[in-house]
Amino acid sequence: MARCRCKYRRENIYEIEKELDKETLDNIVKIFGDKIDCDQEAEKGKEYCIFHDPDAWLERPEELRKKIFEKIKKDENNKNSVNLIGYHFPEIFFKNQTFRKNMLFTLAKFHGPINFSDAKFFGNAYFSGIKFSKYAYFINVTFNFADFTRSSFEDAAHFKANENSKDSCLLFYLVYFKRPQHVSIMGWSLSQMSFLMTDVFGTLIVPSSPVDKILDERLFEELNFKNIRGKDKLAIRGLKAHLTDEAVLAEYRNIRKALENNRMFNEASNLFIREMKLLRRKLCFQKNPLELLSHYVYYFISRYGESVERPITLLLMLIFGSSLTLSYLLTGTFEFRYVEAIFAVCFQVRSFSDFDFLTEVPLWIEVLIRLFSIMFLGNLFVALKRRLERR
């Protein structure tokens, strides 16, 4: 008597994967289509094959491990991708493994520890909708494109890039880290990773280099200008539903707070500046002309309160520039007493009327000097306060 086909198919996916929300499953069905349909026969007396059987990982772990490695080898030799969608994995190590085809781990359940250390993924790796019940190690791993969208990590998780992963792309979109203090992600640039709608506070994120803009800001711009290129097409396919300027702003804030919590203040400072620039782009000149102007002035004077050097430089330029100008206009030569006088005025301790040689200078010039000095000193105070509070 012929065995039945495994029950793990698209028409049953919403019943089988009922822990996941409909939106997640709709997106997975849309992306993977008939690859979800298992082509294996069901185990004798059961509804599922050994790979999709919810109990096989516990009852026959050695047999299941052996068959998983055989399946990977078979698919790599005969198919465009290795299909492991929805599989139940016992404790299994893929250390030093090389995967040359696209790896479809989507909707898998890793019941035991999983170790991909020193693994190389030359194709794309799909870990979306996965539950990692125990620790997950991705140390010194080489990725091309890795998607962890809507996955959950119930235990420790450690990611560290191989030096050959500089051009890779990683999506941690709507990911849940149950123990964030035991999660580390190191070696990739923030321009390569998406943490859209993922809470990373408490995790250790160590970027490989300073970032001009995070991945999702670039994707949002490409989406608006319809100029999507390369791996960004793969990334935007899953992120598109929630890729808004508000979500990107929230992501900047989320990552920045995580970096500050780990005392990585220089990196956090760069993200704050990007966050403020993005906020500035949302302002409309017709509706908020003064607020928009204040953004430009704030950035020019102190890079949104993140630069101590700029306000000091501008204050010195104001003191010496005003002194030289007034000295040459009134005497035809440079006299140091003008520097002393302007210095006192800038620090609000004296006025022009206190100096005989400045009594003829129009009041509006003194007012301008005082206003500029107040702005520079105020920005200097903000920048110093932030820098000292972070130590």
DRENKOLNU-781978 format. One record per residue (C-alpha): x, y, z; residue number from 1. Coordinates in nm, 3 decimals. Layout:
<atoms>
{c1=X; c2=Y; c3=Z; romi=NUM}
...
</atoms>
This chain:
<atoms>
{c1=0.000; c2=0.000; c3=0.000; romi=1}
{c1=0.144; c2=0.336; c3=-0.110; romi=2}
{c1=0.220; c2=0.589; c3=0.154; romi=3}
{c1=0.056; c2=0.932; c3=0.158; romi=4}
{c1=0.239; c2=1.250; c3=0.079; romi=5}
{c1=0.368; c2=1.454; c3=0.372; romi=6}
{c1=0.105; c2=1.694; c3=0.507; romi=7}
{c1=0.345; c2=1.989; c3=0.504; romi=8}
{c1=0.201; c2=2.180; c3=0.210; romi=9}
{c1=0.078; c2=2.530; c3=0.132; romi=10}
{c1=-0.289; c2=2.445; c3=0.185; romi=11}
{c1=-0.208; c2=2.333; c3=0.539; romi=12}
{c1=0.055; c2=2.590; c3=0.629; romi=13}
{c1=-0.177; c2=2.819; c3=0.828; romi=14}
{c1=-0.288; c2=2.526; c3=1.042; romi=15}
{c1=0.063; c2=2.383; c3=1.093; romi=16}
{c1=0.240; c2=2.715; c3=1.159; romi=17}
{c1=-0.038; c2=2.863; c3=1.372; romi=18}
{c1=0.213; c2=3.027; c3=1.609; romi=19}
{c1=0.299; c2=3.273; c3=1.331; romi=20}
{c1=0.067; c2=3.553; c3=1.225; romi=21}
{c1=-0.115; c2=3.550; c3=0.893; romi=22}
{c1=0.084; c2=3.842; c3=0.751; romi=23}
{c1=0.410; c2=3.655; c3=0.803; romi=24}
{c1=0.279; c2=3.337; c3=0.644; romi=25}
{c1=0.121; c2=3.527; c3=0.353; romi=26}
{c1=0.458; c2=3.685; c3=0.278; romi=27}
{c1=0.643; c2=3.352; c3=0.302; romi=28}
{c1=0.391; c2=3.180; c3=0.073; romi=29}
{c1=0.424; c2=3.467; c3=-0.174; romi=30}
{c1=0.805; c2=3.445; c3=-0.179; romi=31}
{c1=0.858; c2=3.067; c3=-0.175; romi=32}
{c1=0.542; c2=2.938; c3=-0.344; romi=33}
{c1=0.548; c2=2.568; c3=-0.431; romi=34}
{c1=0.885; c2=2.520; c3=-0.259; romi=35}
{c1=0.680; c2=2.497; c3=0.062; romi=36}
{c1=0.513; c2=2.179; c3=-0.064; romi=37}
{c1=0.705; c2=1.881; c3=0.073; romi=38}
{c1=0.777; c2=1.611; c3=-0.189; romi=39}
{c1=0.857; c2=1.342; c3=0.070; romi=40}
{c1=0.635; c2=1.050; c3=0.167; romi=41}
{c1=0.481; c2=1.054; c3=0.513; romi=42}
{c1=0.621; c2=0.821; c3=0.774; romi=43}
{c1=0.428; c2=0.496; c3=0.816; romi=44}
{c1=0.122; c2=0.561; c3=1.027; romi=45}
{c1=0.191; c2=0.935; c3=1.042; romi=46}
{c1=0.094; c2=1.253; c3=0.856; romi=47}
{c1=0.445; c2=1.388; c3=0.814; romi=48}
{c1=0.779; c2=1.282; c3=0.672; romi=49}
{c1=1.072; c2=1.241; c3=0.907; romi=50}
{c1=1.184; c2=1.600; c3=0.841; romi=51}
{c1=0.849; c2=1.758; c3=0.928; romi=52}
{c1=0.748; c2=1.514; c3=1.201; romi=53}
{c1=0.725; c2=1.722; c3=1.525; romi=54}
{c1=0.853; c2=1.426; c3=1.729; romi=55}
{c1=1.130; c2=1.275; c3=1.515; romi=56}
{c1=1.395; c2=1.523; c3=1.635; romi=57}
{c1=1.344; c2=1.394; c3=1.990; romi=58}
{c1=1.283; c2=1.026; c3=1.920; romi=59}
{c1=1.541; c2=0.965; c3=1.643; romi=60}
{c1=1.793; c2=1.253; c3=1.644; romi=61}
{c1=2.085; c2=1.056; c3=1.495; romi=62}
{c1=1.879; c2=0.922; c3=1.207; romi=63}
{c1=1.730; c2=1.264; c3=1.140; romi=64}
{c1=2.073; c2=1.434; c3=1.140; romi=65}
{c1=2.205; c2=1.180; c3=0.893; romi=66}
{c1=1.908; c2=1.227; c3=0.659; romi=67}
{c1=1.936; c2=1.608; c3=0.678; romi=68}
{c1=2.300; c2=1.598; c3=0.564; romi=69}
{c1=2.206; c2=1.354; c3=0.287; romi=70}
{c1=1.923; c2=1.585; c3=0.175; romi=71}
{c1=2.158; c2=1.884; c3=0.164; romi=72}
{c1=2.412; c2=1.694; c3=-0.045; romi=73}
{c1=2.142; c2=1.564; c3=-0.282; romi=74}
{c1=1.984; c2=1.907; c3=-0.338; romi=75}
{c1=2.322; c2=2.076; c3=-0.388; romi=76}
{c1=2.403; c2=1.827; c3=-0.662; romi=77}
{c1=2.067; c2=1.826; c3=-0.836; romi=78}
{c1=1.874; c2=2.149; c3=-0.762; romi=79}
{c1=1.911; c2=2.526; c3=-0.765; romi=80}
{c1=1.847; c2=2.547; c3=-0.392; romi=81}
{c1=1.856; c2=2.329; c3=-0.082; romi=82}
{c1=1.499; c2=2.305; c3=0.045; romi=83}
{c1=1.475; c2=2.262; c3=0.423; romi=84}
{c1=1.155; c2=2.462; c3=0.471; romi=85}
{c1=0.969; c2=2.374; c3=0.788; romi=86}
{c1=1.215; c2=2.105; c3=0.901; romi=87}
{c1=1.253; c2=2.012; c3=1.267; romi=88}
{c1=1.623; c2=2.010; c3=1.363; romi=89}
{c1=1.777; c2=1.832; c3=1.660; romi=90}
{c1=2.108; c2=1.959; c3=1.797; romi=91}
{c1=2.318; c2=1.992; c3=1.484; romi=92}
{c1=2.649; c2=2.148; c3=1.387; romi=93}
{c1=2.729; c2=2.288; c3=1.043; romi=94}
{c1=3.079; c2=2.405; c3=1.137; romi=95}
{c1=3.313; c2=2.460; c3=0.841; romi=96}
{c1=3.035; c2=2.364; c3=0.598; romi=97}
{c1=3.030; c2=2.524; c3=0.252; romi=98}
{c1=2.688; c2=2.588; c3=0.100; romi=99}
{c1=2.707; c2=2.671; c3=-0.269; romi=100}
{c1=2.334; c2=2.692; c3=-0.340; romi=101}
{c1=2.057; c2=2.900; c3=-0.188; romi=102}
{c1=1.971; c2=2.755; c3=0.154; romi=103}
{c1=1.601; c2=2.758; c3=0.246; romi=104}
{c1=1.574; c2=2.714; c3=0.624; romi=105}
{c1=1.251; c2=2.917; c3=0.635; romi=106}
{c1=0.998; c2=2.808; c3=0.904; romi=107}
{c1=1.243; c2=2.553; c3=1.043; romi=108}
{c1=1.251; c2=2.472; c3=1.415; romi=109}
{c1=1.593; c2=2.440; c3=1.572; romi=110}
{c1=1.504; c2=2.254; c3=1.891; romi=111}
{c1=1.864; c2=2.209; c3=2.004; romi=112}
{c1=2.181; c2=2.416; c3=1.982; romi=113}
{c1=2.285; c2=2.515; c3=1.631; romi=114}
{c1=2.636; c2=2.600; c3=1.519; romi=115}
{c1=2.723; c2=2.752; c3=1.181; romi=116}
{c1=3.070; c2=2.871; c3=1.287; romi=117}
{c1=3.315; c2=2.907; c3=0.995; romi=118}
{c1=3.037; c2=2.816; c3=0.751; romi=119}
{c1=3.037; c2=2.971; c3=0.405; romi=120}
{c1=2.712; c2=3.061; c3=0.227; romi=121}
{c1=2.788; c2=3.141; c3=-0.136; romi=122}
{c1=2.418; c2=3.152; c3=-0.220; romi=123}
{c1=2.142; c2=3.325; c3=-0.027; romi=124}
{c1=2.047; c2=3.197; c3=0.320; romi=125}
{c1=1.683; c2=3.220; c3=0.427; romi=126}
{c1=1.623; c2=3.185; c3=0.802; romi=127}
{c1=1.287; c2=3.365; c3=0.806; romi=128}
{c1=1.011; c2=3.261; c3=1.043; romi=129}
{c1=1.244; c2=3.032; c3=1.242; romi=130}
{c1=1.239; c2=2.952; c3=1.612; romi=131}
{c1=1.584; c2=2.904; c3=1.764; romi=132}
{c1=1.506; c2=2.731; c3=2.095; romi=133}
{c1=1.868; c2=2.699; c3=2.212; romi=134}
{c1=2.188; c2=2.888; c3=2.146; romi=135}
{c1=2.276; c2=2.979; c3=1.788; romi=136}
{c1=2.636; c2=3.039; c3=1.680; romi=137}
{c1=2.723; c2=3.211; c3=1.353; romi=138}
{c1=3.089; c2=3.284; c3=1.433; romi=139}
{c1=3.332; c2=3.374; c3=1.154; romi=140}
{c1=3.056; c2=3.305; c3=0.903; romi=141}
{c1=3.055; c2=3.414; c3=0.539; romi=142}
{c1=2.719; c2=3.535; c3=0.411; romi=143}
{c1=2.610; c2=3.665; c3=0.075; romi=144}
{c1=2.251; c2=3.750; c3=0.166; romi=145}
{c1=2.096; c2=3.628; c3=0.493; romi=146}
{c1=1.734; c2=3.683; c3=0.591; romi=147}
{c1=1.628; c2=3.630; c3=0.954; romi=148}
{c1=1.295; c2=3.811; c3=0.913; romi=149}
{c1=1.037; c2=3.738; c3=1.187; romi=150}
{c1=1.256; c2=3.478; c3=1.356; romi=151}
{c1=1.283; c2=3.438; c3=1.732; romi=152}
{c1=1.593; c2=3.360; c3=1.938; romi=153}
{c1=1.497; c2=3.208; c3=2.273; romi=154}
{c1=1.854; c2=3.174; c3=2.398; romi=155}
{c1=2.198; c2=3.318; c3=2.328; romi=156}
{c1=2.285; c2=3.413; c3=1.970; romi=157}
{c1=2.626; c2=3.521; c3=1.845; romi=158}
{c1=2.706; c2=3.652; c3=1.498; romi=159}
{c1=3.053; c2=3.746; c3=1.379; romi=160}
{c1=3.146; c2=3.823; c3=1.021; romi=161}
{c1=3.422; c2=3.656; c3=0.829; romi=162}
{c1=3.651; c2=3.908; c3=0.660; romi=163}
{c1=3.504; c2=3.793; c3=0.325; romi=164}
{c1=3.155; c2=3.906; c3=0.427; romi=165}
{c1=3.215; c2=4.277; c3=0.368; romi=166}
{c1=2.963; c2=4.295; c3=0.084; romi=167}
{c1=2.697; c2=4.076; c3=0.246; romi=168}
{c1=2.346; c2=4.184; c3=0.345; romi=169}
{c1=2.169; c2=4.073; c3=0.666; romi=170}
{c1=1.805; c2=4.129; c3=0.756; romi=171}
{c1=1.702; c2=4.121; c3=1.123; romi=172}
{c1=1.353; c2=4.250; c3=1.046; romi=173}
{c1=1.086; c2=4.196; c3=1.313; romi=174}
{c1=1.322; c2=3.963; c3=1.501; romi=175}
{c1=1.266; c2=3.878; c3=1.867; romi=176}
{c1=1.563; c2=3.837; c3=2.102; romi=177}
{c1=1.438; c2=3.689; c3=2.429; romi=178}
{c1=1.777; c2=3.732; c3=2.602; romi=179}
{c1=1.926; c2=4.042; c3=2.434; romi=180}
{c1=2.209; c2=4.063; c3=2.688; romi=181}
{c1=2.334; c2=3.731; c3=2.543; romi=182}
{c1=2.320; c2=3.845; c3=2.180; romi=183}
{c1=2.617; c2=3.984; c3=1.987; romi=184}
{c1=2.641; c2=4.094; c3=1.625; romi=185}
{c1=2.990; c2=4.194; c3=1.516; romi=186}
{c1=3.186; c2=4.267; c3=1.203; romi=187}
{c1=2.926; c2=4.397; c3=0.959; romi=188}
{c1=2.863; c2=4.758; c3=0.871; romi=189}
{c1=2.526; c2=4.906; c3=0.966; romi=190}
{c1=2.487; c2=4.988; c3=0.597; romi=191}
{c1=2.464; c2=4.610; c3=0.542; romi=192}
{c1=2.212; c2=4.524; c3=0.814; romi=193}
{c1=1.843; c2=4.591; c3=0.873; romi=194}
{c1=1.701; c2=4.604; c3=1.226; romi=195}
{c1=1.367; c2=4.741; c3=1.111; romi=196}
{c1=1.106; c2=4.703; c3=1.389; romi=197}
{c1=1.347; c2=4.491; c3=1.598; romi=198}
{c1=1.430; c2=4.583; c3=1.956; romi=199}
{c1=1.808; c2=4.556; c3=1.989; romi=200}
{c1=1.851; c2=4.739; c3=2.321; romi=201}
{c1=2.077; c2=4.530; c3=2.540; romi=202}
{c1=2.240; c2=4.347; c3=2.249; romi=203}
{c1=2.607; c2=4.397; c3=2.164; romi=204}
{c1=2.634; c2=4.545; c3=1.816; romi=205}
{c1=2.988; c2=4.619; c3=1.697; romi=206}
{c1=2.985; c2=4.770; c3=1.345; romi=207}
{c1=3.288; c2=4.712; c3=1.124; romi=208}
{c1=3.315; c2=5.074; c3=1.016; romi=209}
{c1=3.154; c2=5.419; c3=1.059; romi=210}
{c1=2.828; c2=5.438; c3=0.870; romi=211}
{c1=2.707; c2=5.712; c3=0.640; romi=212}
{c1=2.351; c2=5.579; c3=0.645; romi=213}
{c1=2.188; c2=5.256; c3=0.760; romi=214}
{c1=2.065; c2=5.001; c3=0.508; romi=215}
{c1=1.696; c2=5.083; c3=0.548; romi=216}
{c1=1.742; c2=5.454; c3=0.481; romi=217}
{c1=1.914; c2=5.367; c3=0.155; romi=218}
{c1=1.640; c2=5.116; c3=0.067; romi=219}
{c1=1.372; c2=5.376; c3=0.147; romi=220}
{c1=1.540; c2=5.624; c3=-0.089; romi=221}
{c1=1.575; c2=5.362; c3=-0.362; romi=222}
{c1=1.210; c2=5.265; c3=-0.321; romi=223}
{c1=1.097; c2=5.627; c3=-0.357; romi=224}
{c1=1.315; c2=5.688; c3=-0.662; romi=225}
{c1=1.244; c2=5.340; c3=-0.805; romi=226}
{c1=1.616; c2=5.278; c3=-0.837; romi=227}
{c1=1.654; c2=4.940; c3=-0.664; romi=228}
{c1=1.978; c2=4.756; c3=-0.737; romi=229}
{c1=2.146; c2=4.418; c3=-0.670; romi=230}
{c1=2.086; c2=4.256; c3=-0.331; romi=231}
{c1=1.865; c2=4.549; c3=-0.237; romi=232}
{c1=1.591; c2=4.391; c3=-0.452; romi=233}
{c1=1.597; c2=4.083; c3=-0.227; romi=234}
{c1=1.598; c2=4.294; c3=0.088; romi=235}
{c1=1.318; c2=4.526; c3=-0.013; romi=236}
{c1=1.091; c2=4.237; c3=-0.109; romi=237}
{c1=1.027; c2=4.154; c3=0.256; romi=238}
{c1=1.074; c2=4.500; c3=0.410; romi=239}
{c1=0.852; c2=4.697; c3=0.176; romi=240}
{c1=0.534; c2=4.673; c3=0.387; romi=241}
{c1=0.688; c2=4.862; c3=0.683; romi=242}
{c1=0.959; c2=5.066; c3=0.510; romi=243}
{c1=0.851; c2=5.421; c3=0.600; romi=244}
{c1=1.044; c2=5.728; c3=0.710; romi=245}
{c1=0.890; c2=5.696; c3=1.060; romi=246}
{c1=1.007; c2=5.333; c3=1.085; romi=247}
{c1=1.358; c2=5.424; c3=0.966; romi=248}
{c1=1.375; c2=5.708; c3=1.220; romi=249}
{c1=1.271; c2=5.467; c3=1.496; romi=250}
{c1=1.538; c2=5.222; c3=1.378; romi=251}
{c1=1.810; c2=5.490; c3=1.399; romi=252}
{c1=1.697; c2=5.572; c3=1.754; romi=253}
{c1=1.683; c2=5.203; c3=1.849; romi=254}
{c1=2.034; c2=5.121; c3=1.725; romi=255}
{c1=2.175; c2=5.444; c3=1.872; romi=256}
{c1=2.046; c2=5.361; c3=2.219; romi=257}
{c1=2.193; c2=5.011; c3=2.193; romi=258}
{c1=2.533; c2=5.157; c3=2.101; romi=259}
{c1=2.515; c2=5.410; c3=2.384; romi=260}
{c1=2.428; c2=5.131; c3=2.626; romi=261}
{c1=2.748; c2=4.956; c3=2.513; romi=262}
{c1=2.944; c2=5.284; c3=2.556; romi=263}
{c1=3.017; c2=5.311; c3=2.184; romi=264}
{c1=2.961; c2=5.685; c3=2.186; romi=265}
{c1=3.138; c2=5.783; c3=1.863; romi=266}
{c1=2.926; c2=5.540; c3=1.662; romi=267}
{c1=2.611; c2=5.653; c3=1.846; romi=268}
{c1=2.696; c2=6.016; c3=1.772; romi=269}
{c1=2.714; c2=5.946; c3=1.398; romi=270}
{c1=2.374; c2=5.776; c3=1.410; romi=271}
{c1=2.221; c2=6.069; c3=1.600; romi=272}
{c1=2.339; c2=6.307; c3=1.327; romi=273}
{c1=2.188; c2=6.081; c3=1.058; romi=274}
{c1=1.867; c2=6.060; c3=1.260; romi=275}
{c1=1.842; c2=6.439; c3=1.282; romi=276}
{c1=1.916; c2=6.482; c3=0.911; romi=277}
{c1=1.639; c2=6.239; c3=0.826; romi=278}
{c1=1.404; c2=6.428; c3=1.057; romi=279}
{c1=1.505; c2=6.751; c3=0.884; romi=280}
{c1=1.415; c2=6.606; c3=0.544; romi=281}
{c1=1.059; c2=6.552; c3=0.666; romi=282}
{c1=1.012; c2=6.923; c3=0.740; romi=283}
{c1=0.833; c2=7.138; c3=0.485; romi=284}
{c1=0.963; c2=7.491; c3=0.426; romi=285}
{c1=0.613; c2=7.628; c3=0.362; romi=286}
{c1=0.474; c2=7.484; c3=0.688; romi=287}
{c1=0.777; c2=7.499; c3=0.920; romi=288}
{c1=1.025; c2=7.756; c3=0.784; romi=289}
{c1=1.166; c2=7.853; c3=1.126; romi=290}
{c1=1.203; c2=7.493; c3=1.244; romi=291}
{c1=1.374; c2=7.396; c3=0.919; romi=292}
{c1=1.608; c2=7.696; c3=0.945; romi=293}
{c1=1.690; c2=7.609; c3=1.308; romi=294}
{c1=1.786; c2=7.257; c3=1.197; romi=295}
{c1=2.035; c2=7.394; c3=0.942; romi=296}
{c1=2.179; c2=7.643; c3=1.193; romi=297}
{c1=2.206; c2=7.378; c3=1.466; romi=298}
{c1=2.390; c2=7.142; c3=1.231; romi=299}
{c1=2.621; c2=7.416; c3=1.100; romi=300}
{c1=2.723; c2=7.535; c3=1.447; romi=301}
{c1=2.776; c2=7.203; c3=1.626; romi=302}
{c1=2.654; c2=6.911; c3=1.412; romi=303}
{c1=2.342; c2=6.884; c3=1.628; romi=304}
{c1=2.536; c2=6.923; c3=1.951; romi=305}
{c1=2.782; c2=6.644; c3=1.870; romi=306}
{c1=3.084; c2=6.862; c3=1.790; romi=307}
{c1=3.282; c2=7.057; c3=2.049; romi=308}
{c1=3.535; c2=7.182; c3=1.796; romi=309}
{c1=3.289; c2=7.365; c3=1.568; romi=310}
{c1=3.141; c2=7.612; c3=1.822; romi=311}
{c1=3.490; c2=7.684; c3=1.963; romi=312}
{c1=3.621; c2=7.753; c3=1.612; romi=313}
{c1=3.323; c2=7.974; c3=1.525; romi=314}
{c1=3.354; c2=8.165; c3=1.855; romi=315}
{c1=3.723; c2=8.232; c3=1.792; romi=316}
{c1=3.644; c2=8.342; c3=1.436; romi=317}
{c1=3.379; c2=8.579; c3=1.572; romi=318}
{c1=3.618; c2=8.729; c3=1.830; romi=319}
{c1=3.918; c2=8.776; c3=1.600; romi=320}
{c1=3.715; c2=8.860; c3=1.291; romi=321}
{c1=3.515; c2=9.132; c3=1.470; romi=322}
{c1=3.827; c2=9.265; c3=1.642; romi=323}
{c1=4.025; c2=9.292; c3=1.319; romi=324}
{c1=3.736; c2=9.451; c3=1.131; romi=325}
{c1=3.658; c2=9.714; c3=1.395; romi=326}
{c1=4.025; c2=9.787; c3=1.461; romi=327}
{c1=4.105; c2=9.856; c3=1.095; romi=328}
{c1=3.782; c2=10.052; c3=1.036; romi=329}
{c1=3.835; c2=10.279; c3=1.338; romi=330}
{c1=4.216; c2=10.311; c3=1.352; romi=331}
{c1=4.350; c2=10.184; c3=1.020; romi=332}
{c1=4.570; c2=9.932; c3=1.201; romi=333}
{c1=4.542; c2=9.632; c3=1.432; romi=334}
{c1=4.532; c2=9.696; c3=1.806; romi=335}
{c1=4.509; c2=9.407; c3=2.052; romi=336}
{c1=4.282; c2=9.601; c3=2.288; romi=337}
{c1=3.998; c2=9.536; c3=2.041; romi=338}
{c1=4.045; c2=9.160; c3=2.088; romi=339}
{c1=4.021; c2=9.200; c3=2.466; romi=340}
{c1=3.707; c2=9.413; c3=2.433; romi=341}
{c1=3.526; c2=9.180; c3=2.190; romi=342}
{c1=3.623; c2=8.881; c3=2.406; romi=343}
{c1=3.458; c2=9.045; c3=2.708; romi=344}
{c1=3.146; c2=9.132; c3=2.506; romi=345}
{c1=3.115; c2=8.779; c3=2.366; romi=346}
{c1=3.122; c2=8.634; c3=2.717; romi=347}
{c1=2.856; c2=8.887; c3=2.823; romi=348}
{c1=3.068; c2=9.050; c3=3.097; romi=349}
{c1=3.118; c2=9.395; c3=2.936; romi=350}
{c1=2.947; c2=9.612; c3=2.674; romi=351}
{c1=3.073; c2=9.849; c3=2.405; romi=352}
{c1=2.983; c2=10.145; c3=2.626; romi=353}
{c1=3.248; c2=10.032; c3=2.875; romi=354}
{c1=3.524; c2=10.101; c3=2.624; romi=355}
{c1=3.600; c2=10.456; c3=2.511; romi=356}
{c1=3.729; c2=10.339; c3=2.173; romi=357}
{c1=3.399; c2=10.154; c3=2.096; romi=358}
{c1=3.143; c2=10.416; c3=2.193; romi=359}
{c1=3.102; c2=10.528; c3=1.831; romi=360}
{c1=3.022; c2=10.176; c3=1.705; romi=361}
{c1=2.650; c2=10.134; c3=1.615; romi=362}
{c1=2.441; c2=9.941; c3=1.869; romi=363}
{c1=2.324; c2=9.684; c3=1.612; romi=364}
{c1=2.681; c2=9.555; c3=1.566; romi=365}
{c1=2.710; c2=9.485; c3=1.940; romi=366}
{c1=2.368; c2=9.314; c3=1.935; romi=367}
{c1=2.476; c2=9.088; c3=1.645; romi=368}
{c1=2.803; c2=8.995; c3=1.817; romi=369}
{c1=2.616; c2=8.913; c3=2.138; romi=370}
{c1=2.355; c2=8.701; c3=1.955; romi=371}
{c1=2.614; c2=8.500; c3=1.764; romi=372}
{c1=2.825; c2=8.446; c3=2.074; romi=373}
{c1=2.521; c2=8.325; c3=2.271; romi=374}
{c1=2.442; c2=8.072; c3=1.997; romi=375}
{c1=2.802; c2=7.948; c3=1.984; romi=376}
{c1=2.837; c2=7.929; c3=2.363; romi=377}
{c1=2.500; c2=7.755; c3=2.398; romi=378}
{c1=2.598; c2=7.490; c3=2.142; romi=379}
{c1=2.935; c2=7.448; c3=2.311; romi=380}
{c1=2.762; c2=7.390; c3=2.644; romi=381}
{c1=2.531; c2=7.125; c3=2.490; romi=382}
{c1=2.821; c2=6.947; c3=2.318; romi=383}
{c1=3.037; c2=6.947; c3=2.632; romi=384}
{c1=2.748; c2=6.828; c3=2.847; romi=385}
{c1=2.679; c2=6.533; c3=2.615; romi=386}
{c1=3.044; c2=6.438; c3=2.596; romi=387}
{c1=3.095; c2=6.447; c3=2.972; romi=388}
{c1=2.769; c2=6.262; c3=3.049; romi=389}
{c1=2.876; c2=5.977; c3=2.822; romi=390}
{c1=3.202; c2=5.913; c3=3.005; romi=391}
</atoms>
